[in-house]
């Protein structure tokens, strides 16, 4: 018998199950809100690098004290704080992923904030280059490296523009000589040979460079001496040093010495007679912390609105894992769980969507900001009805995958700010199997699949939807770096002069 049969799709058991699911989702959502509230109230605490840690230079398995240029400005009541930014060979652009520039820039921002802009008298930028290439090229590099630091300070701290000055050393022969003299590995004969070339007043600058490159030979401990210098010392003296000069309280002056007290002048000790003895000490562990996990929410989904029901947010939460400290990759999981229903208006927006995503950021060590590309896969189940007149809805399951592009903007002038805003679009494939249903039965108050054929041959999910190579998502996401972990630092030996 061929007839139009209404097949019951949801019975009392399904209604009970849906009620239990709603309760579980509500509990889950409350837990997420609680965690997010705690995260928002957490004050980011960043441990600053200690004075010793930021002035250390790794040489093989040992570490020596870094050599710092002296500021030009000097005053009795000025205190100075020094930060060093390094540059790649033959380059003048500011790269926070090179050496320890990222940490140095973070420290610079924090020091300025802690001192207070109103208390800073001057900022001096002292740039120098390694003795490689021509003097003309190194002069150009020194000037443009100073300008790169100056432009950064202008952009981040415009109030200090009139207090920033530039001084340049060009080729830093003096620093190279000091590093060689304090080197803990080189043979004394090799040291003297290098220092004789550097200190020679008869040799031209070009001849000194040629002799360092071609006449040093090999040392039994380090091998090729010139390669050793270019590996450990040349990158360090290729830098811009930033001195922050700020006011101190002057010590009280006395018109006369107190009676009954005799002040004896200390006997000066000739500095030439003091022998240098290296002091061995362990390196303190780096207090720097890096982000490990971020939590997010898509603001467009949160603001979802329909003319039937009004504001019906698509509840969603994302987590992004940063597996390495300076890498470009990250892994994401996204879960969407709106569960809105209004039986009077036949309004149902009930979706469970789970998605996994892999991202690769364009720039390394960018604190996971800037441009990125992504690939994703996902699956979902849905029950959607926006028909207050006839109550026609759709129920089914689907899945797909695709590619995405986005841009992450830090919300703050600090490069490591925990708050970020992300803009993204996605495109790909989505395939779903579903059935239309009629939610408008006034007698039973149940849902029924719409099916016009023999009852015995009925099978669920007779309909198929395909969305091939079209946009599949877009959003504006608010992100917060919730969990931080300590950066790894190997225990080595510190040699302090």
Rosetta blueprint (number, residue, H / E / L):
1 X L
2 X L
3 X L
4 X L
5 X E
6 X E
7 X E
8 X E
9 X L
10 X L
11 X L
12 X H
13 X H
14 X H
15 X H
16 X H
17 X H
18 X H
19 X H
20 X H
21 X H
22 X H
23 X H
24 X H
25 X H
26 X H
27 X H
28 X H
29 X H
30 X H
31 X H
32 X H
33 X H
34 X H
35 X H
36 X H
37 X H
38 X H
39 X H
40 X H
41 X H
42 X L
43 X L
44 X L
45 X L
46 X L
47 X L
48 X L
49 X L
50 X L
51 X L
52 X L
53 X H
54 X H
55 X H
56 X E
57 X E
58 X E
59 X E
60 X L
61 X L
62 X E
63 X E
64 X E
65 X E
66 X L
67 X L
68 X L
69 X L
70 X L
71 X L
72 X L
73 X L
74 X L
75 X L
76 X L
77 X L
78 X E
79 X E
80 X E
81 X E
82 X E
83 X E
84 X E
85 X E
86 X E
87 X L
88 X L
89 X L
90 X L
91 X L
92 X L
93 X L
94 X L
95 X L
96 X L
97 X L
98 X L
99 X L
100 X L
101 X H
102 X H
103 X H
104 X H
105 X H
106 X H
107 X H
108 X H
109 X H
110 X H
111 X H
112 X H
113 X H
114 X H
115 X H
116 X L
117 X H
118 X H
119 X H
120 X E
121 X E
122 X E
123 X E
124 X E
125 X E
126 X E
127 X E
128 X E
129 X E
130 X L
131 X L
132 X L
133 X L
134 X L
135 X H
136 X H
137 X H
138 X H
139 X H
140 X H
141 X H
142 X H
143 X H
144 X H
145 X H
146 X H
147 X H
148 X H
149 X H
150 X H
151 X H
152 X H
153 X H
154 X H
155 X H
156 X H
157 X L
158 X H
159 X H
160 X H
161 X H
162 X H
163 X H
164 X E
165 X E
166 X E
167 X E
168 X E
169 X E
170 X E
171 X E
172 X L
173 X H
174 X H
175 X H
176 X H
177 X H
178 X H
179 X H
180 X H
181 X H
182 X H
183 X L
184 X L
185 X L
186 X L
187 X L
188 X H
189 X H
190 X H
191 X H
192 X H
193 X H
194 X H
195 X H
196 X H
197 X H
198 X H
199 X H
200 X L
201 X L
202 X L
203 X L
204 X L
205 X H
206 X H
207 X H
208 X H
209 X H
210 X H
211 X H
212 X H
213 X H
214 X H
215 X L
216 X L
217 X L
218 X E
219 X E
220 X L
221 X L
222 X L
223 X E
224 X E
225 X H
226 X H
227 X H
228 X H
229 X H
230 X H
231 X H
232 X H
233 X L
234 X H
235 X H
236 X H
237 X H
238 X L
239 X E
240 X E
241 X E
242 X E
243 X E
244 X E
245 X E
246 X E
247 X E
248 X L
249 X L
250 X L
251 X L
252 X L
253 X L
254 X L
255 X L
256 X L
257 X L
258 X L
259 X L
260 X L
261 X L
262 X L
263 X L
264 X L
265 X L
266 X L
267 X L
268 X L
269 X L
270 X L
271 X H
272 X H
273 X H
274 X L
275 X L
276 X L
277 X L
278 X L
279 X E
280 X E
281 X E
282 X E
283 X L
284 X L
285 X L
286 X L
287 X L
288 X L
289 X E
290 X E
291 X E
292 X E
293 X E
294 X E
295 X E
296 X E
297 X E
298 X E
299 X H
300 X H
301 X H
302 X H
303 X L
304 X L
305 X E
306 X E
307 X L
308 X L
309 X L
310 X E
311 X E
312 X L
313 X L
314 X L
315 X L
316 X E
317 X E
318 X E
319 X E
320 X E
321 X E
322 X L
323 X L
324 X L
325 X L
326 X L
327 X L
328 X L
329 X E
330 X E
331 X E
332 X E
333 X E
334 X E
335 X E
336 X E
337 X L
338 X L
339 X E
340 X E
341 X E
342 X E
343 X L
344 X L
345 X L
346 X L
347 X E
348 X E
349 X E
350 X E
351 X E
352 X E
353 X E
354 X E
355 X E
356 X E
357 X E
358 X E
359 X E
360 X E
361 X E
362 X L
363 X L
364 X L
365 X L
366 X L
367 X L
368 X L
369 X L
370 X E
371 X E
372 X E
373 X E
374 X E
375 X E
376 X E
377 X E
378 X E
379 X E
380 X E
381 X E
382 X E
383 X E
384 X E
385 X E
386 X E
387 X L
388 X L
389 X L
390 X L
391 X L
392 X E
393 X E
394 X E
395 X E
396 X E
397 X E
398 X E
399 X E
400 X E
401 X E
402 X E
403 X E
404 X E
405 X E
406 X E
407 X E
408 X E
409 X E
410 X E
411 X L
412 X L
413 X L
414 X L
415 X L
416 X L
417 X L
418 X L
419 X E
420 X E
421 X E
422 X E
423 X E
424 X E
425 X E
426 X E
427 X E
428 X E
429 X E
430 X E
431 X E
432 X E
433 X E
434 X E
435 X E
436 X E
437 X E
438 X E
439 X L
440 X L
441 X L
442 X L
443 X L
444 X L
445 X L
446 X L
447 X L
448 X E
449 X E
450 X E
451 X E
452 X L
453 X L
454 X L
455 X L
456 X L
457 X L
458 X L
459 X L
460 X L
461 X L
462 X L
463 X E
464 X E
465 X E
466 X E
467 X E
468 X E
469 X E
470 X E
471 X E
472 X E
473 X E
474 X E
475 X E
476 X E
477 X E
478 X E
479 X E
480 X E
481 X E
482 X E
483 X E
484 X E
485 X E
486 X E
487 X L
488 X L
489 X L
490 X L
491 X L
492 X L
493 X E
494 X E
495 X E
496 X E
497 X L
